[in-house]
Amino acid sequence: MVYAPDTVTLFRYSAITYNGHRIHYDDPYTKTEEGYPGLVVNGGLTALMLCEIAKRNLPGGKIGRLSVRNVRPFFVNRQGMVCCSRNADGTLAVWAQDEKGRPIAQGEAASDPGAAS
């Protein structure tokens, strides 16, 4: 699934999570003071997208467990992907990758034990 958060999505997510760090809304600061090429997408937003793809691929759309580790910054207005694959034990491997195919976040999801198979 394509993952390409824009400035509006980033601003809204930062607002509802009370995250006022300037790297998420102040482009000149982000570039000159932090040295990033653009606004940094909040890692929680990436985790939320991994949660959504897991829900679409687990029985009954119910998540019993989700773990996510952010491994690389991702920048607004770039096109990445959120992906998943089923492991042999029925859990899902979930990951997000940037426009160059490098990992942004990695994790695992498991279904709700009460969900129908």
Biopython code that builds the backbone (N, CA, C, O; Angstrom):
import numpy as np
from Bio.PDB.StructureBuilder import StructureBuilder

atoms = [
    (1, "MET", "N", (0.852, -1.168, 0.000)),
    (1, "MET", "CA", (0.000, 0.000, 0.000)),
    (1, "MET", "C", (0.905, 1.240, 0.000)),
    (1, "MET", "O", (1.866, 1.320, 0.765)),
    (2, "VAL", "N", (0.585, 2.190, -0.858)),
    (2, "VAL", "CA", (1.373, 3.417, -0.953)),
    (2, "VAL", "C", (1.252, 4.208, 0.348)),
    (2, "VAL", "O", (0.172, 4.309, 0.930)),
    (3, "TYR", "N", (2.353, 4.755, 0.784)),
    (3, "TYR", "CA", (2.414, 5.581, 1.991)),
    (3, "TYR", "C", (3.101, 6.885, 1.622)),
    (3, "TYR", "O", (4.312, 6.917, 1.402)),
    (4, "ALA", "N", (2.322, 7.962, 1.556)),
    (4, "ALA", "CA", (2.856, 9.260, 1.127)),
    (4, "ALA", "C", (2.203, 10.383, 1.929)),
    (4, "ALA", "O", (1.398, 11.138, 1.386)),
    (5, "PRO", "N", (2.540, 10.503, 3.215)),
    (5, "PRO", "CA", (1.925, 11.557, 4.028)),
    (5, "PRO", "C", (2.311, 12.952, 3.542)),
    (5, "PRO", "O", (3.461, 13.213, 3.189)),
    (6, "ASP", "N", (1.323, 13.835, 3.534)),
    (6, "ASP", "CA", (1.570, 15.220, 3.134)),
    (6, "ASP", "C", (1.621, 16.112, 4.377)),
    (6, "ASP", "O", (1.456, 15.633, 5.499)),
    (7, "THR", "N", (1.846, 17.396, 4.171)),
    (7, "THR", "CA", (2.002, 18.318, 5.302)),
    (7, "THR", "C", (0.728, 18.435, 6.130)),
    (7, "THR", "O", (0.798, 18.591, 7.349)),
    (8, "VAL", "N", (-0.433, 18.361, 5.487)),
    (8, "VAL", "CA", (-1.697, 18.465, 6.225)),
    (8, "VAL", "C", (-1.877, 17.259, 7.142)),
    (8, "VAL", "O", (-2.225, 17.413, 8.313)),
    (9, "THR", "N", (-1.640, 16.065, 6.613)),
    (9, "THR", "CA", (-1.754, 14.847, 7.422)),
    (9, "THR", "C", (-0.783, 14.893, 8.592)),
    (9, "THR", "O", (-1.146, 14.568, 9.723)),
    (10, "LEU", "N", (0.443, 15.295, 8.318)),
    (10, "LEU", "CA", (1.453, 15.382, 9.373)),
    (10, "LEU", "C", (1.047, 16.394, 10.439)),
    (10, "LEU", "O", (1.175, 16.125, 11.633)),
    (11, "PHE", "N", (0.561, 17.552, 10.011)),
    (11, "PHE", "CA", (0.131, 18.576, 10.962)),
    (11, "PHE", "C", (-1.022, 18.065, 11.828)),
    (11, "PHE", "O", (-1.011, 18.238, 13.046)),
    (12, "ARG", "N", (-1.998, 17.446, 11.206)),
    (12, "ARG", "CA", (-3.163, 16.943, 11.955)),
    (12, "ARG", "C", (-2.760, 15.856, 12.946)),
    (12, "ARG", "O", (-3.215, 15.859, 14.090)),
    (13, "TYR", "N", (-1.915, 14.933, 12.516)),
    (13, "TYR", "CA", (-1.480, 13.874, 13.424)),
    (13, "TYR", "C", (-0.709, 14.472, 14.597)),
    (13, "TYR", "O", (-0.927, 14.085, 15.745)),
    (14, "SER", "N", (0.176, 15.400, 14.317)),
    (14, "SER", "CA", (0.941, 16.037, 15.392)),
    (14, "SER", "C", (0.020, 16.778, 16.355)),
    (14, "SER", "O", (0.252, 16.784, 17.564)),
    (15, "ALA", "N", (-1.024, 17.403, 15.817)),
    (15, "ALA", "CA", (-1.959, 18.144, 16.667)),
    (15, "ALA", "C", (-2.740, 17.209, 17.589)),
    (15, "ALA", "O", (-2.863, 17.484, 18.782)),
    (16, "ILE", "N", (-3.266, 16.113, 17.052)),
    (16, "ILE", "CA", (-4.085, 15.229, 17.905)),
    (16, "ILE", "C", (-3.254, 14.453, 18.912)),
    (16, "ILE", "O", (-3.783, 13.961, 19.909)),
    (17, "THR", "N", (-1.951, 14.339, 18.658)),
    (17, "THR", "CA", (-1.081, 13.645, 19.617)),
    (17, "THR", "C", (-0.303, 14.629, 20.489)),
    (17, "THR", "O", (0.559, 14.227, 21.271)),
    (18, "TYR", "N", (-0.612, 15.918, 20.350)),
    (18, "TYR", "CA", (0.057, 16.977, 21.119)),
    (18, "TYR", "C", (1.568, 16.957, 20.945)),
    (18, "TYR", "O", (2.313, 17.230, 21.886)),
    (19, "ASN", "N", (2.019, 16.631, 19.733)),
    (19, "ASN", "CA", (3.447, 16.611, 19.450)),
    (19, "ASN", "C", (3.821, 17.924, 18.787)),
    (19, "ASN", "O", (3.538, 18.128, 17.606)),
    (20, "GLY", "N", (4.449, 18.806, 19.529)),
    (20, "GLY", "CA", (4.813, 20.117, 19.024)),
    (20, "GLY", "C", (6.255, 20.244, 18.582)),
    (20, "GLY", "O", (6.760, 21.359, 18.457)),
    (21, "HIS", "N", (6.937, 19.123, 18.342)),
    (21, "HIS", "CA", (8.333, 19.223, 17.925)),
    (21, "HIS", "C", (8.419, 19.886, 16.558)),
    (21, "HIS", "O", (7.673, 19.535, 15.643)),
    (22, "ARG", "N", (9.307, 20.821, 16.425)),
    (22, "ARG", "CA", (9.403, 21.636, 15.211)),
    (22, "ARG", "C", (9.757, 20.842, 13.959)),
    (22, "ARG", "O", (9.457, 21.290, 12.852)),
    (23, "ILE", "N", (10.387, 19.678, 14.100)),
    (23, "ILE", "CA", (10.744, 18.896, 12.915)),
    (23, "ILE", "C", (9.513, 18.398, 12.162)),
    (23, "ILE", "O", (9.623, 17.938, 11.026)),
    (24, "HIS", "N", (8.331, 18.490, 12.797)),
    (24, "HIS", "CA", (7.102, 18.033, 12.157)),
    (24, "HIS", "C", (6.304, 19.157, 11.508)),
    (24, "HIS", "O", (5.324, 18.881, 10.816)),
    (25, "TYR", "N", (6.696, 20.434, 11.712)),
    (25, "TYR", "CA", (5.909, 21.519, 11.116)),
    (25, "TYR", "C", (6.729, 22.711, 10.615)),
    (25, "TYR", "O", (6.212, 23.507, 9.830)),
    (26, "ASP", "N", (7.965, 22.859, 11.032)),
    (26, "ASP", "CA", (8.762, 24.044, 10.678)),
    (26, "ASP", "C", (9.863, 23.640, 9.698)),
    (26, "ASP", "O", (10.960, 23.253, 10.102)),
    (27, "ASP", "N", (9.551, 23.736, 8.404)),
    (27, "ASP", "CA", (10.473, 23.275, 7.369)),
    (27, "ASP", "C", (11.834, 23.980, 7.417)),
    (27, "ASP", "O", (12.856, 23.295, 7.380)),
    (28, "PRO", "N", (11.895, 25.314, 7.498)),
    (28, "PRO", "CA", (13.220, 25.959, 7.565)),
    (28, "PRO", "C", (14.048, 25.491, 8.766)),
    (28, "PRO", "O", (15.246, 25.245, 8.632)),
    (29, "TYR", "N", (13.419, 25.368, 9.931)),
    (29, "TYR", "CA", (14.125, 24.877, 11.121)),
    (29, "TYR", "C", (14.636, 23.456, 10.883)),
    (29, "TYR", "O", (15.787, 23.138, 11.182)),
    (30, "THR", "N", (13.764, 22.614, 10.344)),
    (30, "THR", "CA", (14.114, 21.211, 10.128)),
    (30, "THR", "C", (15.341, 21.088, 9.231)),
    (30, "THR", "O", (16.217, 20.255, 9.466)),
    (31, "LYS", "N", (15.390, 21.930, 8.200)),
    (31, "LYS", "CA", (16.512, 21.860, 7.254)),
    (31, "LYS", "C", (17.780, 22.512, 7.802)),
    (31, "LYS", "O", (18.863, 21.934, 7.702)),
    (32, "THR", "N", (17.658, 23.710, 8.380)),
    (32, "THR", "CA", (18.864, 24.436, 8.800)),
    (32, "THR", "C", (19.403, 23.998, 10.157)),
    (32, "THR", "O", (20.616, 23.891, 10.334)),
    (33, "GLU", "N", (18.525, 23.748, 11.106)),
    (33, "GLU", "CA", (18.977, 23.394, 12.462)),
    (33, "GLU", "C", (19.186, 21.895, 12.659)),
    (33, "GLU", "O", (20.122, 21.483, 13.345)),
    (34, "GLU", "N", (18.317, 21.079, 12.058)),
    (34, "GLU", "CA", (18.407, 19.628, 12.268)),
    (34, "GLU", "C", (19.120, 18.908, 11.127)),
    (34, "GLU", "O", (19.561, 17.770, 11.287)),
    (35, "GLY", "N", (19.233, 19.574, 9.971)),
    (35, "GLY", "CA", (19.949, 18.983, 8.851)),
    (35, "GLY", "C", (19.174, 17.949, 8.054)),
    (35, "GLY", "O", (19.765, 17.201, 7.274)),
    (36, "TYR", "N", (17.868, 17.893, 8.235)),
    (36, "TYR", "CA", (17.047, 16.963, 7.465)),
    (36, "TYR", "C", (16.650, 17.595, 6.139)),
    (36, "TYR", "O", (16.640, 18.820, 6.025)),
    (37, "PRO", "N", (16.322, 16.788, 5.135)),
    (37, "PRO", "CA", (15.940, 17.343, 3.832)),
    (37, "PRO", "C", (14.512, 17.890, 3.778)),
    (37, "PRO", "O", (14.133, 18.529, 2.797)),
    (38, "GLY", "N", (13.728, 17.648, 4.809)),
    (38, "GLY", "CA", (12.348, 18.123, 4.842)),
    (38, "GLY", "C", (11.706, 17.761, 6.162)),
    (38, "GLY", "O", (12.360, 17.224, 7.056)),
    (39, "LEU", "N", (10.411, 18.060, 6.283)),
    (39, "LEU", "CA", (9.684, 17.737, 7.510)),
    (39, "LEU", "C", (9.723, 16.241, 7.777)),
    (39, "LEU", "O", (9.581, 15.432, 6.859)),
    (40, "VAL", "N", (9.917, 15.881, 9.036)),
    (40, "VAL", "CA", (10.026, 14.483, 9.431)),
    (40, "VAL", "C", (8.636, 13.960, 9.796)),
    (40, "VAL", "O", (7.927, 14.559, 10.605)),
    (41, "VAL", "N", (8.261, 12.837, 9.187)),
    (41, "VAL", "CA", (6.990, 12.196, 9.496)),
    (41, "VAL", "C", (7.094, 11.579, 10.883)),
    (41, "VAL", "O", (8.066, 10.892, 11.196)),
    (42, "ASN", "N", (6.096, 11.828, 11.701)),
    (42, "ASN", "CA", (6.048, 11.287, 13.053)),
    (42, "ASN", "C", (6.035, 9.751, 12.985)),
    (42, "ASN", "O", (5.251, 9.167, 12.237)),
    (43, "GLY", "N", (6.895, 9.114, 13.758)),
    (43, "GLY", "CA", (6.959, 7.654, 13.774)),
    (43, "GLY", "C", (5.658, 7.008, 14.182)),
    (43, "GLY", "O", (5.351, 5.898, 13.749)),
    (44, "GLY", "N", (4.887, 7.691, 15.015)),
    (44, "GLY", "CA", (3.582, 7.159, 15.409)),
    (44, "GLY", "C", (2.614, 7.076, 14.251)),
    (44, "GLY", "O", (1.771, 6.180, 14.211)),
    (45, "LEU", "N", (2.721, 7.994, 13.311)),
    (45, "LEU", "CA", (1.866, 7.958, 12.124)),
    (45, "LEU", "C", (2.207, 6.739, 11.277)),
    (45, "LEU", "O", (1.312, 6.079, 10.749)),
    (46, "THR", "N", (3.480, 6.442, 11.147)),
    (46, "THR", "CA", (3.895, 5.239, 10.415)),
    (46, "THR", "C", (3.387, 3.995, 11.132)),
    (46, "THR", "O", (2.891, 3.073, 10.484)),
    (47, "ALA", "N", (3.502, 3.950, 12.454)),
    (47, "ALA", "CA", (3.003, 2.807, 13.224)),
    (47, "ALA", "C", (1.495, 2.652, 13.037)),
    (47, "ALA", "O", (0.998, 1.531, 12.931)),
    (48, "LEU", "N", (0.767, 3.761, 12.996)),
    (48, "LEU", "CA", (-0.676, 3.714, 12.762)),
    (48, "LEU", "C", (-0.983, 3.095, 11.401)),
    (48, "LEU", "O", (-1.913, 2.298, 11.280)),
    (49, "MET", "N", (-0.217, 3.451, 10.390)),
    (49, "MET", "CA", (-0.437, 2.874, 9.063)),
    (49, "MET", "C", (-0.125, 1.378, 9.050)),
    (49, "MET", "O", (-0.793, 0.614, 8.355)),
    (50, "LEU", "N", (0.883, 0.955, 9.812)),
    (50, "LEU", "CA", (1.171, -0.478, 9.928)),
    (50, "LEU", "C", (0.047, -1.199, 10.647)),
    (50, "LEU", "O", (-0.280, -2.337, 10.310)),
    (51, "CYS", "N", (-0.539, -0.552, 11.623)),
    (51, "CYS", "CA", (-1.697, -1.109, 12.319)),
    (51, "CYS", "C", (-2.858, -1.304, 11.335)),
    (51, "CYS", "O", (-3.531, -2.335, 11.356)),
    (52, "GLU", "N", (-3.082, -0.318, 10.486)),
    (52, "GLU", "CA", (-4.175, -0.400, 9.521)),
    (52, "GLU", "C", (-3.973, -1.538, 8.522)),
    (52, "GLU", "O", (-4.922, -2.259, 8.212)),
    (53, "ILE", "N", (-2.756, -1.708, 8.018)),
    (53, "ILE", "CA", (-2.540, -2.794, 7.064)),
    (53, "ILE", "C", (-2.655, -4.149, 7.763)),
    (53, "ILE", "O", (-3.104, -5.123, 7.157)),
    (54, "ALA", "N", (-2.253, -4.215, 9.032)),
    (54, "ALA", "CA", (-2.401, -5.463, 9.783)),
    (54, "ALA", "C", (-3.879, -5.797, 9.966)),
    (54, "ALA", "O", (-4.277, -6.948, 9.787)),
    (55, "LYS", "N", (-4.696, -4.803, 10.322)),
    (55, "LYS", "CA", (-6.136, -5.042, 10.497)),
    (55, "LYS", "C", (-6.768, -5.599, 9.235)),
    (55, "LYS", "O", (-7.655, -6.449, 9.306)),
    (56, "ARG", "N", (-6.320, -5.130, 8.086)),
    (56, "ARG", "CA", (-6.867, -5.603, 6.811)),
    (56, "ARG", "C", (-6.484, -7.040, 6.500)),
    (56, "ARG", "O", (-7.108, -7.685, 5.657)),
    (57, "ASN", "N", (-5.456, -7.546, 7.179)),
    (57, "ASN", "CA", (-4.933, -8.864, 6.841)),
    (57, "ASN", "C", (-5.017, -9.885, 7.969)),
    (57, "ASN", "O", (-4.526, -11.005, 7.820)),
    (58, "LEU", "N", (-5.624, -9.523, 9.083)),
    (58, "LEU", "CA", (-5.799, -10.457, 10.189)),
    (58, "LEU", "C", (-7.256, -10.916, 10.247)),
    (58, "LEU", "O", (-8.153, -10.170, 9.854)),
    (59, "PRO", "N", (-7.498, -12.123, 10.728)),
    (59, "PRO", "CA", (-8.868, -12.638, 10.800)),
    (59, "PRO", "C", (-9.790, -11.696, 11.570)),
    (59, "PRO", "O", (-9.493, -11.295, 12.696)),
    (60, "GLY", "N", (-10.888, -11.358, 10.954)),
    (60, "GLY", "CA", (-11.871, -10.487, 11.590)),
    (60, "GLY", "C", (-11.402, -9.052, 11.756)),
    (60, "GLY", "O", (-12.099, -8.244, 12.369)),
    (61, "GLY", "N", (-10.241, -8.723, 11.225)),
    (61, "GLY", "CA", (-9.718, -7.366, 11.346)),
    (61, "GLY", "C", (-9.383, -6.977, 12.769)),
    (61, "GLY", "O", (-9.341, -5.793, 13.101)),
    (62, "LYS", "N", (-9.145, -7.967, 13.611)),
    (62, "LYS", "CA", (-8.875, -7.707, 15.031)),
    (62, "LYS", "C", (-7.416, -7.961, 15.366)),
    (62, "LYS", "O", (-6.866, -9.024, 15.077)),
    (63, "ILE", "N", (-6.803, -6.957, 15.984)),
    (63, "ILE", "CA", (-5.402, -7.067, 16.394)),
    (63, "ILE", "C", (-5.341, -7.368, 17.887)),
    (63, "ILE", "O", (-5.938, -6.664, 18.701)),
    (64, "GLY", "N", (-4.622, -8.410, 18.226)),
    (64, "GLY", "CA", (-4.404, -8.734, 19.626)),
    (64, "GLY", "C", (-3.077, -8.189, 20.127)),
    (64, "GLY", "O", (-2.918, -7.884, 21.309)),
    (65, "ARG", "N", (-2.125, -8.071, 19.205)),
    (65, "ARG", "CA", (-0.791, -7.596, 19.569)),
    (65, "ARG", "C", (-0.146, -6.940, 18.351)),
    (65, "ARG", "O", (-0.236, -7.443, 17.231)),
    (66, "LEU", "N", (0.502, -5.811, 18.596)),
    (66, "LEU", "CA", (1.254, -5.122, 17.546)),
    (66, "LEU", "C", (2.519, -4.565, 18.166)),
    (66, "LEU", "O", (2.468, -3.885, 19.191)),
    (67, "SER", "N", (3.650, -4.849, 17.549)),
    (67, "SER", "CA", (4.903, -4.227, 17.979)),
    (67, "SER", "C", (5.534, -3.585, 16.756)),
    (67, "SER", "O", (5.563, -4.174, 15.675)),
    (68, "VAL", "N", (6.040, -2.365, 16.939)),
    (68, "VAL", "CA", (6.652, -1.620, 15.838)),
    (68, "VAL", "C", (7.917, -0.940, 16.355)),
    (68, "VAL", "O", (7.946, -0.398, 17.459)),
    (69, "ARG", "N", (8.943, -0.984, 15.540)),
    (69, "ARG", "CA", (10.187, -0.278, 15.846)),
    (69, "ARG", "C", (10.528, 0.599, 14.647)),
    (69, "ARG", "O", (10.701, 0.103, 13.533)),
    (70, "ASN", "N", (10.624, 1.900, 14.884)),
    (70, "ASN", "CA", (11.019, 2.828, 13.834)),
    (70, "ASN", "C", (12.533, 2.775, 13.683)),
    (70, "ASN", "O", (13.263, 2.828, 14.673)),
    (71, "VAL", "N", (13.005, 2.670, 12.436)),
    (71, "VAL", "CA", (14.436, 2.474, 12.206)),
    (71, "VAL", "C", (15.103, 3.553, 11.351)),
    (71, "VAL", "O", (16.331, 3.622, 11.297)),
    (72, "ARG", "N", (14.308, 4.396, 10.682)),
    (72, "ARG", "CA", (14.883, 5.436, 9.823)),
    (72, "ARG", "C", (13.856, 6.548, 9.678)),
    (72, "ARG", "O", (12.658, 6.275, 9.613)),
    (73, "PRO", "N", (14.306, 7.796, 9.628)),
    (73, "PRO", "CA", (13.336, 8.874, 9.419)),
    (73, "PRO", "C", (12.745, 8.820, 8.005)),
    (73, "PRO", "O", (13.384, 8.371, 7.053)),
    (74, "PHE", "N", (11.520, 9.288, 7.911)),
    (74, "PHE", "CA", (10.825, 9.391, 6.629)),
    (74, "PHE", "C", (10.348, 10.829, 6.506)),
    (74, "PHE", "O", (10.040, 11.473, 7.509)),
    (75, "PHE", "N", (10.288, 11.326, 5.299)),
    (75, "PHE", "CA", (10.035, 12.745, 5.095)),
    (75, "PHE", "C", (8.749, 12.981, 4.320)),
    (75, "PHE", "O", (8.373, 12.203, 3.443)),
    (76, "VAL", "N", (8.095, 14.065, 4.666)),
    (76, "VAL", "CA", (6.816, 14.419, 4.080)),
    (76, "VAL", "C", (6.945, 14.584, 2.559)),
    (76, "VAL", "O", (7.996, 14.959, 2.040)),
    (77, "ASN", "N", (5.853, 14.294, 1.876)),
    (77, "ASN", "CA", (5.750, 14.412, 0.413)),
    (77, "ASN", "C", (6.671, 13.463, -0.347)),
    (77, "ASN", "O", (7.032, 13.728, -1.494)),
    (78, "ARG", "N", (7.042, 12.385, 0.279)),
    (78, "ARG", "CA", (7.772, 11.317, -0.410)),
    (78, "ARG", "C", (6.862, 10.096, -0.453)),
    (78, "ARG", "O", (5.967, 9.951, 0.380)),
    (79, "GLN", "N", (7.092, 9.230, -1.414)),
    (79, "GLN", "CA", (6.215, 8.076, -1.570)),
    (79, "GLN", "C", (6.919, 6.796, -1.151)),
    (79, "GLN", "O", (7.855, 6.339, -1.807)),
    (80, "GLY", "N", (6.454, 6.227, -0.048)),
    (80, "GLY", "CA", (6.961, 4.955, 0.427)),
    (80, "GLY", "C", (5.868, 3.906, 0.318)),
    (80, "GLY", "O", (4.891, 4.072, -0.412)),
    (81, "MET", "N", (6.054, 2.833, 1.052)),
    (81, "MET", "CA", (5.082, 1.735, 1.053)),
    (81, "MET", "C", (4.930, 1.196, 2.470)),
    (81, "MET", "O", (5.882, 1.207, 3.250)),
    (82, "VAL", "N", (3.733, 0.725, 2.798)),
    (82, "VAL", "CA", (3.531, -0.099, 3.984)),
    (82, "VAL", "C", (3.157, -1.486, 3.473)),
    (82, "VAL", "O", (2.351, -1.629, 2.554)),
    (83, "CYS", "N", (3.756, -2.498, 4.083)),
    (83, "CYS", "CA", (3.657, -3.851, 3.557)),
    (83, "CYS", "C", (3.437, -4.848, 4.686)),
    (83, "CYS", "O", (3.692, -4.556, 5.854)),
    (84, "CYS", "N", (2.962, -6.020, 4.315)),
    (84, "CYS", "CA", (2.882, -7.104, 5.296)),
    (84, "CYS", "C", (2.983, -8.444, 4.591)),
    (84, "CYS", "O", (2.692, -8.564, 3.401)),
    (85, "SER", "N", (3.395, -9.433, 5.337)),
    (85, "SER", "CA", (3.406, -10.812, 4.858)),
    (85, "SER", "C", (3.102, -11.716, 6.040)),
    (85, "SER", "O", (3.417, -11.398, 7.187)),
    (86, "ARG", "N", (2.486, -12.840, 5.738)),
    (86, "ARG", "CA", (2.102, -13.775, 6.795)),
    (86, "ARG", "C", (3.274, -14.698, 7.116)),
    (86, "ARG", "O", (3.884, -15.290, 6.225)),
    (87, "ASN", "N", (3.572, -14.804, 8.397)),
    (87, "ASN", "CA", (4.593, -15.730, 8.876)),
    (87, "ASN", "C", (3.993, -17.128, 9.001)),
    (87, "ASN", "O", (2.772, -17.282, 9.016)),
    (88, "ALA", "N", (4.841, -18.137, 9.090)),
    (88, "ALA", "CA", (4.390, -19.526, 9.193)),
    (88, "ALA", "C", (3.494, -19.754, 10.406)),
    (88, "ALA", "O", (2.620, -20.620, 10.367)),
    (89, "ASP", "N", (3.693, -18.995, 11.480)),
    (89, "ASP", "CA", (2.894, -19.180, 12.701)),
    (89, "ASP", "C", (1.576, -18.390, 12.676)),
    (89, "ASP", "O", (0.849, -18.378, 13.669)),
    (90, "GLY", "N", (1.264, -17.734, 11.554)),
    (90, "GLY", "CA", (0.011, -16.985, 11.437)),
    (90, "GLY", "C", (0.112, -15.522, 11.807)),
    (90, "GLY", "O", (-0.815, -14.756, 11.545)),
    (91, "THR", "N", (1.224, -15.114, 12.413)),
    (91, "THR", "CA", (1.409, -13.694, 12.698)),
    (91, "THR", "C", (1.754, -12.979, 11.390)),
    (91, "THR", "O", (2.033, -13.616, 10.375)),
    (92, "LEU", "N", (1.729, -11.669, 11.434)),
    (92, "LEU", "CA", (2.104, -10.885, 10.263)),
    (92, "LEU", "C", (3.405, -10.151, 10.516)),
    (92, "LEU", "O", (3.601, -9.564, 11.580)),
    (93, "ALA", "N", (4.282, -10.185, 9.548)),
    (93, "ALA", "CA", (5.423, -9.275, 9.540)),
    (93, "ALA", "C", (4.909, -8.012, 8.864)),
    (93, "ALA", "O", (4.338, -8.080, 7.775)),
    (94, "VAL", "N", (5.105, -6.859, 9.498)),
    (94, "VAL", "CA", (4.678, -5.581, 8.916)),
    (94, "VAL", "C", (5.898, -4.679, 8.825)),
    (94, "VAL", "O", (6.764, -4.699, 9.699)),
    (95, "TRP", "N", (5.959, -3.887, 7.759)),
    (95, "TRP", "CA", (7.077, -2.972, 7.611)),
    (95, "TRP", "C", (6.669, -1.824, 6.705)),
    (95, "TRP", "O", (5.740, -1.922, 5.903)),
    (96, "ALA", "N", (7.401, -0.734, 6.868)),
    (96, "ALA", "CA", (7.249, 0.425, 5.991)),
    (96, "ALA", "C", (8.603, 0.681, 5.378)),
    (96, "ALA", "O", (9.641, 0.476, 6.007)),
    (97, "GLN", "N", (8.576, 1.134, 4.137)),
    (97, "GLN", "CA", (9.834, 1.435, 3.456)),
    (97, "GLN", "C", (9.736, 2.779, 2.761)),
    (97, "GLN", "O", (8.655, 3.228, 2.380)),
    (98, "ASP", "N", (10.895, 3.414, 2.605)),
    (98, "ASP", "CA", (10.925, 4.727, 1.962)),
    (98, "ASP", "C", (10.936, 4.584, 0.445)),
    (98, "ASP", "O", (10.818, 3.478, -0.082)),
    (99, "GLU", "N", (11.077, 5.691, -0.241)),
    (99, "GLU", "CA", (11.026, 5.712, -1.701)),
    (99, "GLU", "C", (12.175, 4.945, -2.356)),
    (99, "GLU", "O", (12.119, 4.647, -3.549)),
    (100, "LYS", "N", (13.210, 4.625, -1.589)),
    (100, "LYS", "CA", (14.340, 3.849, -2.108)),
    (100, "LYS", "C", (14.279, 2.391, -1.674)),
    (100, "LYS", "O", (15.203, 1.624, -1.943)),
    (101, "GLY", "N", (13.197, 2.004, -1.002)),
    (101, "GLY", "CA", (13.035, 0.629, -0.549)),
    (101, "GLY", "C", (13.714, 0.322, 0.771)),
    (101, "GLY", "O", (13.757, -0.833, 1.195)),
    (102, "ARG", "N", (14.248, 1.355, 1.432)),
    (102, "ARG", "CA", (14.911, 1.150, 2.730)),
    (102, "ARG", "C", (13.865, 1.109, 3.836)),
    (102, "ARG", "O", (12.850, 1.800, 3.749)),
    (103, "PRO", "N", (14.097, 0.313, 4.870)),
    (103, "PRO", "CA", (13.105, 0.219, 5.949)),
    (103, "PRO", "C", (12.976, 1.525, 6.741)),
    (103, "PRO", "O", (13.969, 2.169, 7.081)),
    (104, "ILE", "N", (11.731, 1.892, 7.022)),
    (104, "ILE", "CA", (11.403, 3.019, 7.900)),
    (104, "ILE", "C", (11.030, 2.472, 9.274)),
    (104, "ILE", "O", (11.456, 2.983, 10.310)),
    (105, "ALA", "N", (10.216, 1.412, 9.246)),
    (105, "ALA", "CA", (9.737, 0.779, 10.479)),
    (105, "ALA", "C", (9.533, -0.705, 10.209)),
    (105, "ALA", "O", (9.260, -1.119, 9.083)),
    (106, "GLN", "N", (9.673, -1.501, 11.277)),
    (106, "GLN", "CA", (9.495, -2.945, 11.178)),
    (106, "GLN", "C", (8.692, -3.399, 12.377)),
    (106, "GLN", "O", (8.797, -2.826, 13.462)),
    (107, "GLY", "N", (7.890, -4.429, 12.178)),
    (107, "GLY", "CA", (7.123, -4.913, 13.312)),
    (107, "GLY", "C", (6.459, -6.247, 13.052)),
    (107, "GLY", "O", (6.708, -6.926, 12.056)),
    (108, "GLU", "N", (5.599, -6.588, 14.002)),
    (108, "GLU", "CA", (4.854, -7.838, 13.935)),
    (108, "GLU", "C", (3.476, -7.626, 14.516)),
    (108, "GLU", "O", (3.314, -6.887, 15.488)),
    (109, "ALA", "N", (2.488, -8.264, 13.933)),
    (109, "ALA", "CA", (1.113, -8.177, 14.415)),
    (109, "ALA", "C", (0.547, -9.583, 14.561)),
    (109, "ALA", "O", (0.878, -10.486, 13.793)),
    (110, "ALA", "N", (-0.308, -9.748, 15.553)),
    (110, "ALA", "CA", (-0.983, -11.020, 15.769)),
    (110, "ALA", "C", (-2.456, -10.755, 15.986)),
    (110, "ALA", "O", (-2.843, -9.697, 16.481)),
    (111, "SER", "N", (-3.284, -11.732, 15.609)),
    (111, "SER", "CA", (-4.721, -11.540, 15.715)),
    (111, "SER", "C", (-5.206, -11.637, 17.151)),
    (111, "SER", "O", (-4.539, -12.171, 18.037)),
    (112, "ASP", "N", (-6.387, -11.100, 17.331)),
    (112, "ASP", "CA", (-7.092, -11.201, 18.602)),
    (112, "ASP", "C", (-7.430, -12.677, 18.808)),
    (112, "ASP", "O", (-8.043, -13.285, 17.930)),
    (113, "PRO", "N", (-7.051, -13.266, 19.932)),
    (113, "PRO", "CA", (-7.331, -14.695, 20.140)),
    (113, "PRO", "C", (-8.827, -15.046, 20.013)),
    (113, "PRO", "O", (-9.175, -16.193, 19.734)),
    (114, "GLY", "N", (-9.693, -14.063, 20.217)),
    (114, "GLY", "CA", (-11.129, -14.313, 20.108)),
    (114, "GLY", "C", (-11.696, -14.123, 18.715)),
    (114, "GLY", "O", (-12.886, -14.347, 18.496)),
    (115, "ALA", "N", (-10.857, -13.710, 17.766)),
    (115, "ALA", "CA", (-11.335, -13.467, 16.395)),
    (115, "ALA", "C", (-11.556, -14.775, 15.665)),
    (115, "ALA", "O", (-10.821, -15.740, 15.873)),
    (116, "ALA", "N", (-12.552, -14.810, 14.822)),
    (116, "ALA", "CA", (-12.825, -15.988, 14.016)),
    (116, "ALA", "C", (-11.737, -16.133, 12.956)),
    (116, "ALA", "O", (-11.250, -15.140, 12.416)),
    (117, "SER", "N", (-11.360, -17.376, 12.661)),
    (117, "SER", "CA", (-10.303, -17.614, 11.668)),
    (117, "SER", "C", (-10.832, -17.668, 10.284)),
    (117, "SER", "O", (-10.068, -17.861, 9.338)),
]
sb = StructureBuilder()
sb.init_structure("model")
sb.init_model(0)
sb.init_chain("A")
sb.init_seg("    ")
for serial, (resi, resn, name, xyz) in enumerate(atoms, 1):
    if name == "N":
        sb.init_residue(resn, " ", resi, " ")
    sb.init_atom(name, np.array(xyz, "f"), 0.0, 1.0, " ", f" {name:<3s}", serial, name[0])
structure = sb.get_structure()
